[in-house]
Amino acid sequence: MDVAILGPIQLRRDGAPVPLGPQLTTLLAILLLELGKPVPSRRLATLLTGDDASDAARATLRSHVAHLRRALEPAERGRRGNWLIATVGRGAAAGYRLDLEPACVDAVRFEDALRESRRLLAFGDAEHADQAAAMLRSALDQWHGEPYADLADKPFALAEVARLRAVHRTALLLYAEAVNGLGRHAEAMGDLTGAVAADPYDEGLRCMLALTLYRDGRADEAAEVCRDGLALLGRRGLDAPELHDLQRDILRREVRQPAGGSAGRPPVPRMLPSDLPFFVGRAQELSTAEARLVDRDEQRPAILLVVGPAGVGKTSSSVRLTHRLAPRFPDGQLYANLRGFDATAAALTPTEVLRAFLEALGVAPEQIPTTLNAQVARYQAQLRDRRILIMLDNAHSADQVRPLLPGSATCVTVVTSRNRMSSLIAVDGAHPLTLGLLDEREAAQLVSDRIGIDRAAKEPEAVFEIARLCAGLPLALSIAAARAAANPQFTLRSLAGDLASAGVLDRLTDSDSSVDVRAVFS
C-alpha cells in the first residue's frame, strides 16, 4: 500500500493506482491527518455532508467508509475483521481510525529521510554527506506540488499543509548544504531557483541561492540575486542585513564561509493562511491595532486580543492584519487554529501546538521535549531575539493561550476568541480589540464585491435587502453572496425573497461546519 499526499492525493495498492472519487479522497485525507487516532463519526459526517445528526448523513458516512475499506485492502482480510479502517466506540461516541502503517505514507517517509540525513551530515565527512545528499534528493523528488493538493484550501488541512511546507524548506536547504559541501553546486541550482521564485521574500533561500551561484563560479549572477532581493525586501520596509552583507562579500570576492554556511540558520516559518480576496470595512480597527503593535516600546511582548461574537470576522480581520504586519517580521510567522469552539473536533492542546511550532522553527521531532514545561522553555528559547509574528486563532481560554506566548519582546502575538479572556488582559497585558457588525453600507459593499459590481448595480435595493437580512454579520453576508455568485441565472430580488421566506439560517448552510452559520452559532 502506498499513499501520496505530497501533491494530489493518490492511493496505490500492489503498485497499481486505486481510483478514488472526491468524497473518498476527502475521507482518506481526514483519516490520514489523524493517522492512528480515532476521528469522531460526527466530525467526519459534517466534513463530508455538512450534516452530523440525520440518519441520511450517518448512512452516507457508513457507505463511504465501506467503499474506502474495499479500496484500501482485499476483501479476504476484511472478512477476518481486520479492516485498516477500524470502528471505534459505539452510538453517538463512535468513530473511525486509520491503522495504516506510517511508512506507507510518502510524507512520513519524507520526514524520516530528513531526520536520517541530519544524522549523517553530523559526521562531517564526505562519505556521509554523499549518502545524505542522495537520501534528500530522493525525498525531495517525492514532492509533486502542494501537499494535500486536492484539499489544500479546506480549513481542516491548512495547519498540516503549512507545517509540511516548512519541513520541505528545511530539507531543501539541507540538501543544498550537502551538495555544496561536496562541490556539486549545480545540483542544487534548480530547486533553489524554483523555491526563490515561489517565495521571493525568503531571505534564507535567497542567500543560499546566491552562495551556490558564487561557489559555482557565477559571481555576477549571485550578486544579481542579492540586488533583486534587497530591492524587493526594501519595498516592504525590510533591511535584510544578511543579504546585504553577502552581496558586499560577493562583490569583493571575499566570501569565506563554506557554500552551506547559511543552512545552519534557523528556518523561517511561513504559516499564515492566505489573505482573503474580498475584504470590506475594519479600516479604523486595523489601523488602531497596527499602531498598538508597531509603535510600541519593545520592553515586553505585544499581544493583541481580537474578540467578538461568532461569525463577525475575527479570523479574516486578523489574517488581513497579520499580512500587513508580516514584512516587519522577517524571521517568520506562526499560525495555529486552536479549535476552541469547533463543534466537531476537540480543541488543540498547548502540547500539540508547541510540537508543530517547534518543528516549523527547525527543531527535529526527536529533540522536542515530552513535558509541557520543557516544551515551553525550548519554544521561548527558539524565539529569543527573533522577530516572529504569531497568530493563535479561535482560542477558548487564557490557559490554552498562555503556554504559546513567546516571552520575547521582539515578537508579536495576535489572538482571536469569542471569549473576552480578562486574565490575558490583566495578567499578560493583552490589548483588546472588539469587533462588531458591519454597518449597512459596508455590508452592501461586501455583497457587491462578491457578486460583481455590474450585477449589484442593476439591483441595488436587493443588495441592501440581502445585507439587511444578514444583519451585518460578515460570515452570513459571505455565504449569501456566494450563493448569489453561484446562481447568476437568478435575480438578486428572488434570492433576497428566498432568504426572507425560508429563514436565513436555513438558507445559509454549508457542508463545512466552520462556515455554516447555524453550526457556528450552535
C-alpha positions in Angstrom: 0.0 0.0 0.0 1.3 3.5 -0.8 -0.4 6.8 -0.1 0.9 10.0 -1.7 -0.1 13.3 -0.1 2.9 15.4 -1.3 0.8 16.7 -4.2 -2.6 15.4 -5.4 -3.8 12.6 -3.0 -3.1 9.2 -4.7 -3.6 5.7 -3.5 -1.7 2.7 -4.9 -2.1 -1.0 -4.0 0.5 -3.5 -5.1 1.9 -0.8 -7.4 -1.4 -0.2 -9.2 -3.3 3.1 -8.8 -6.7 2.8 -7.0 -9.1 5.5 -8.2 -11.0 7.4 -5.6 -13.8 9.9 -6.0 -13.8 13.3 -4.3 -15.7 12.2 -1.2 -13.5 9.1 -0.7 -10.4 11.3 -1.2 -11.7 13.8 1.4 -12.5 10.9 3.9 -9.0 9.4 3.4 -7.3 12.8 3.9 -9.2 13.4 7.2 -8.2 10.0 8.5 -4.6 10.5 7.4 -4.4 13.8 9.2 -5.3 11.8 12.4 -3.4 8.6 11.4 -3.7 6.0 14.2 -6.2 8.2 16.2 -10.0 7.8 16.3 -11.9 10.5 14.4 -15.5 11.1 15.7 -18.1 10.0 13.1 -19.9 13.3 13.7 -16.9 15.2 12.6 -16.5 13.0 9.5 -20.2 13.3 8.6 -20.0 17.1 9.0 -17.0 17.5 6.8 -18.3 15.1 4.2 -22.1 16.0 4.1 -22.5 19.1 6.2 -24.8 17.2 8.5 -23.8 15.3 11.6 -27.1 14.2 13.1 -29.5 12.9 10.4 -30.0 9.3 9.6 -29.2 10.0 6.0 -25.8 11.6 6.9 -24.8 8.7 9.1 -25.9 6.2 6.3 -23.8 8.2 3.8 -20.8 8.1 6.0 -21.1 4.4 6.6 -21.3 3.9 2.8 -18.2 6.0 2.2 -16.3 4.1 4.9 -17.3 0.8 3.4 -16.2 1.8 -0.1 -12.8 3.2 1.2 -12.2 0.0 3.2 -12.6 -2.0 0.0 -10.3 0.4 -1.9 -7.6 0.1 0.8 -7.4 -3.7 1.0 -8.5 -7.0 -0.4 -11.9 -8.4 0.8 -10.3 -11.5 2.3 -8.7 -9.5 5.1 -11.9 -7.6 5.7 -13.8 -10.8 6.2 -11.5 -11.7 9.0 -12.5 -8.4 10.7 -9.1 -6.7 10.3 -10.1 -3.7 8.2 -7.4 -0.9 8.0 -10.2 1.5 9.0 -11.3 0.3 12.4 -14.6 1.2 14.0 -14.0 2.7 17.5 -16.7 3.1 20.1 -20.5 2.8 19.8 -23.5 5.0 19.2 -23.1 8.8 19.3 -19.5 8.4 20.5 -18.5 6.1 17.6 -15.6 7.0 15.3 -13.2 5.5 12.8 -9.4 5.1 13.0 -7.0 4.5 10.1 -4.5 1.8 11.1 -2.2 2.1 8.1 1.5 1.7 8.7 3.0 5.2 8.8 5.8 4.1 6.3 3.1 3.7 3.7 2.6 7.5 3.5 5.1 9.5 1.4 5.1 12.4 3.9 6.1 10.2 6.8 8.9 8.7 4.6 10.0 12.2 3.7 10.4 13.3 7.3 12.2 10.0 8.2 14.7 10.7 5.4 15.2 14.3 6.7 15.9 13.0 10.2 18.4 10.4 8.9 20.1 12.9 6.6 20.6 15.3 9.6 22.3 12.4 11.4 24.5 11.6 8.5 25.6 15.2 8.0 26.6 15.5 11.6 29.6 13.1 10.9 31.1 15.9 8.9 32.9 13.8 6.3 32.3 13.5 2.5 31.2 9.9 2.5 28.3 10.6 4.9 27.5 13.8 3.2 27.2 12.0 -0.1 24.8 9.5 1.5 22.7 12.3 3.0 22.6 14.2 -0.4 21.3 11.1 -2.2 18.7 10.4 0.5 17.5 14.1 0.4 17.4 14.1 -3.4 15.2 11.0 -3.4 13.0 12.5 -0.7 12.6 15.9 -2.5 11.6 14.0 -5.7 8.6 12.7 -3.9 7.0 16.1 -4.0 4.6 16.7 -6.8 3.0 20.0 -5.9 1.2 21.4 -2.8 0.7 18.9 0.0 -2.9 17.6 0.0 -3.4 19.5 -3.3 -7.0 18.3 -3.7 -7.9 19.8 -0.3 -5.3 22.5 0.3 -8.0 25.1 0.7 -10.0 23.2 3.3 -9.8 24.6 6.8 -9.1 21.2 8.4 -6.0 20.7 6.2 -4.4 24.2 6.5 -2.2 23.7 9.5 -0.7 20.4 8.2 -0.1 21.9 4.8 1.7 24.9 6.3 3.8 22.5 8.5 4.8 20.3 5.6 5.8 23.4 3.6 8.2 24.4 6.4 9.6 20.9 6.5 10.1 20.9 2.7 12.1 24.2 3.0 14.3 22.7 5.7 15.0 19.7 3.6 15.8 21.9 0.5 18.4 24.0 2.5 19.9 20.8 4.0 20.2 19.3 0.5 21.9 22.5 -0.8 24.3 22.4 2.1 25.2 18.8 1.4 25.8 19.1 -2.3 27.6 22.4 -2.0 29.9 20.9 0.6 30.7 18.2 -2.0 31.4 20.8 -4.7 28.4 19.7 -6.7 26.8 23.2 -6.8 24.8 22.8 -10.0 22.7 20.0 -8.4 21.1 22.4 -6.0 20.5 25.2 -8.5 17.2 24.1 -10.0 15.5 23.5 -6.6 16.7 26.8 -5.1 15.8 28.9 -8.2 12.3 27.5 -8.1 12.0 28.0 -4.3 13.1 31.6 -4.6 10.6 32.2 -7.4 7.8 30.8 -5.3 8.8 32.8 -2.2 10.9 35.8 -3.3 10.8 37.4 0.1 12.5 34.4 1.9 15.9 35.9 2.7 17.4 32.5 3.8 16.6 30.8 0.5 17.9 33.8 -1.5 21.1 33.7 0.4 21.6 30.0 -0.3 20.9 30.5 -4.0 23.4 33.4 -4.1 26.1 31.4 -2.3 25.5 28.4 -4.6 25.9 30.5 -7.7 29.0 32.1 -6.3 30.6 28.8 -5.4 29.8 27.6 -9.0 31.8 30.5 -10.4 28.9 32.7 -11.3 29.6 35.6 -9.1 27.8 38.2 -11.2 24.6 36.2 -11.2 25.0 35.7 -7.4 25.3 39.5 -6.9 22.2 40.0 -9.1 20.2 37.6 -6.9 21.2 39.7 -3.9 20.4 43.0 -5.6 16.9 41.8 -6.7 16.2 40.5 -3.2 17.4 43.8 -1.5 15.2 45.8 -3.8 12.2 43.6 -3.3 12.6 43.5 0.5 13.3 47.2 0.6 9.9 48.0 -0.9 8.4 46.2 2.1 10.5 48.2 4.5 12.9 45.3 5.4 16.6 45.9 5.8 17.8 42.2 5.2 21.2 42.8 6.7 22.4 39.2 6.0 21.6 39.5 2.3 23.3 43.0 2.2 26.5 41.6 3.8 26.5 38.7 1.5 26.2 41.0 -1.6 29.1 43.1 -0.3 31.3 40.0 0.2 30.3 38.6 -3.3 31.2 41.9 -5.0 34.5 42.0 -3.2 35.1 38.3 -3.9 35.5 37.7 -0.2 33.0 35.0 0.6 35.0 32.9 3.0 32.3 30.7 4.6 31.6 27.3 3.0 28.8 27.1 0.5 26.4 25.7 3.0 27.2 28.4 5.6 23.6 29.6 5.7 22.0 26.2 6.2 22.8 26.3 9.9 20.5 29.3 10.3 17.1 28.5 11.8 14.3 28.1 9.2 11.8 30.9 8.5 8.3 29.6 9.0 5.5 31.0 6.8 2.4 29.5 8.3 -0.2 32.3 7.8 -3.3 31.4 5.9 -3.8 33.2 2.6 -5.3 36.6 2.8 -8.9 36.9 1.7 -9.6 38.3 -1.9 -12.7 40.0 -0.6 -12.5 42.2 2.5 -14.6 45.2 3.5 -14.5 47.6 6.4 -12.5 47.4 9.6 -10.2 50.2 8.4 -10.3 52.0 11.8 -9.9 48.8 13.8 -7.0 47.6 11.8 -5.2 50.9 11.9 -5.6 51.1 15.6 -4.4 47.5 16.1 -1.4 48.1 13.8 -0.4 51.2 15.7 -0.6 49.4 19.0 1.7 46.6 17.8 4.2 48.6 15.7 4.5 51.9 17.6 5.4 50.5 20.9 8.3 50.3 23.4 9.7 46.9 22.9 10.2 46.2 26.6 7.7 43.3 26.8 5.9 41.1 24.3 2.9 42.7 22.5 -0.4 40.7 22.5 -3.5 41.7 20.6 -6.7 40.0 21.7 -9.4 40.2 18.9 -12.8 39.4 20.4 -16.4 39.4 19.1 -19.4 37.1 18.5 -19.4 34.1 16.2 -19.2 34.9 12.5 -18.2 38.6 13.0 -15.0 38.2 11.0 -12.3 37.9 13.7 -10.2 35.4 11.8 -10.5 37.2 8.4 -9.7 40.6 10.0 -6.8 39.2 11.9 -5.4 37.4 8.8 -5.6 40.8 7.0 -3.8 42.5 9.9 -1.1 39.8 10.1 -0.4 40.0 6.4 0.0 43.8 6.7 2.4 43.2 9.6 4.4 40.3 8.2 7.1 42.3 6.4 8.1 43.7 9.8 8.8 40.1 11.0 11.5 38.7 8.7 12.2 35.7 10.9 8.8 34.2 10.1 5.1 33.8 11.1 3.5 31.0 13.1 -0.2 30.2 12.9 -2.5 27.7 14.7 -6.2 27.2 14.7 -6.8 26.2 18.4 -10.3 25.0 17.6 -11.6 26.4 20.8 -15.2 26.5 19.5 -15.2 23.6 17.0 -18.5 21.7 17.1 -17.0 18.5 15.7 -13.4 18.3 16.9 -11.5 18.6 20.2 -9.7 21.8 20.9 -5.9 21.6 20.4 -3.8 21.3 23.5 -0.8 23.6 24.0 1.5 20.5 23.7 0.1 19.7 20.2 0.6 23.3 19.0 4.1 23.6 20.5 5.2 20.4 18.7 4.1 21.9 15.4 5.6 25.3 16.1 9.0 23.8 17.3 9.2 21.7 14.1 8.4 24.7 12.0 11.2 26.5 13.8 13.7 23.8 12.9 13.7 21.6 15.9 14.0 17.9 14.9 11.0 15.9 16.2 13.2 13.6 18.2 14.7 16.6 20.0 11.3 18.0 21.1 10.9 17.6 24.9 8.0 15.4 26.1 6.7 17.6 29.0 4.8 20.8 28.6 7.1 23.0 30.7 10.2 21.8 28.8 8.5 22.4 25.5 7.6 26.0 26.6 11.2 26.6 27.6 12.5 25.3 24.3 9.9 27.3 22.3 10.8 30.5 24.1 14.5 29.9 23.6 13.9 29.4 19.8 12.1 32.8 19.7 14.5 34.8 21.8 15.8 37.8 19.9 14.0 36.8 16.7 11.3 38.9 15.1 8.4 36.5 14.7 4.7 37.1 14.3 2.3 34.5 16.0 -1.4 34.2 15.3 -3.5 32.0 17.7 -6.9 31.6 16.1 -10.1 30.5 17.9 -8.7 30.3 21.4 -11.1 29.2 24.1 -9.3 30.3 27.3 -6.2 32.0 28.6 -4.9 28.7 29.8 -4.9 27.4 26.2 -3.0 30.5 25.0 -0.6 31.3 27.8 1.9 28.4 27.1 2.1 29.6 23.4 3.1 33.2 24.2 6.7 33.9 23.0 8.1 35.5 26.1 10.2 37.7 23.8 9.8 41.4 23.4 10.8 41.2 19.7 7.7 39.0 18.9 4.0 39.9 18.5 1.1 37.7 19.1 -2.5 38.1 17.7 -5.2 36.0 19.5 -8.8 35.6 18.3 -11.6 34.4 20.6 -15.3 34.7 21.3 -14.5 34.9 25.0 -13.1 38.1 26.5 -10.3 36.3 28.4 -10.0 39.1 31.0 -7.0 37.4 32.7 -5.0 37.7 29.4 -5.6 41.4 29.5 -5.0 41.8 33.3 -2.0 39.5 33.7 -0.3 39.3 30.3 -1.0 42.9 29.1 -3.0 42.0 26.0 -4.6 44.8 24.1 -8.3 44.1 23.5 -9.9 44.8 20.1 -13.7 44.2 19.9 -15.2 43.7 16.5 -18.9 44.4 15.9 -21.3 44.0 13.0 -20.7 45.8 9.7 -22.8 48.8 9.0 -25.4 48.9 6.2 -23.0 50.5 3.7 -20.2 48.1 4.5 -22.5 45.1 4.4 -23.8 46.0 1.0 -20.3 46.6 -0.3 -19.2 43.1 0.8 -22.1 41.6 -1.1 -21.4 43.8 -4.2 -17.7 42.8 -4.2 -18.5 39.1 -4.1 -21.2 39.1 -6.8 -19.6 41.7 -9.0 -20.2 45.4 -9.2 -22.1 45.3 -12.5 -24.6 42.8 -11.3 -25.1 44.6 -8.0 -25.6 48.0 -9.7 -28.6 46.5 -11.6 -30.5 45.7 -8.4 -29.1 48.0 -5.6 -32.3 47.6 -3.5 -32.0 43.8 -3.5 -28.3 44.1 -2.4 -29.3 46.2 0.6 -32.2 43.8 1.4 -29.7 40.8 1.4 -27.4 42.9 3.6 -30.3 43.7 6.0 -31.4 40.1 6.2 -27.9 39.0 7.1 -27.8 41.6 9.9 -24.3 42.9 9.0 -22.7 39.6 10.1 -19.7 39.0 7.7 -20.0 35.2 7.7 -23.7 35.3 6.8 -23.1 38.0 4.2 -20.2 36.0 2.6 -22.3 32.8 2.3 -25.3 34.7 0.9 -23.2 36.4 -1.6 -21.5 33.1 -2.5 -25.0 31.7 -3.2 -25.8 34.6 -5.4 -22.5 34.3 -7.3 -23.0 30.6 -7.8 -26.5 31.2 -9.3 -26.1 34.0 -11.9 -29.3 33.0 -13.6 -31.4 34.1 -10.6 -32.2 37.8 -9.8 -30.9 39.2 -6.6 -34.5 40.1 -5.7 -35.5 36.4 -5.9 -32.6 35.4 -3.8 -33.5 38.0 -1.2 -37.0 36.8 -1.2 -35.8 33.2 -0.7 -33.8 34.2 2.3 -36.7 36.0 3.8 -39.3 33.4 3.2 -37.4 30.2 4.1 -35.4 31.6 7.0 -32.0 33.0 6.8 -30.3 30.3 8.9 -31.8 27.5 6.9 -30.5 29.0 3.7 -27.0 29.9 4.9 -25.8 26.3 5.3 -22.6 24.7 4.1 -21.0 21.2 4.1 -18.1 22.7 6.0 -19.3 23.4 9.6 -16.7 26.1 10.0 -18.6 28.3 7.5 -22.1 27.1 8.3 -23.9 29.9 10.2 -26.2 27.6 12.2 -23.3 25.4 13.2 -21.1 28.4 14.1 -23.9 29.8 16.3 -24.6 26.4 17.9 
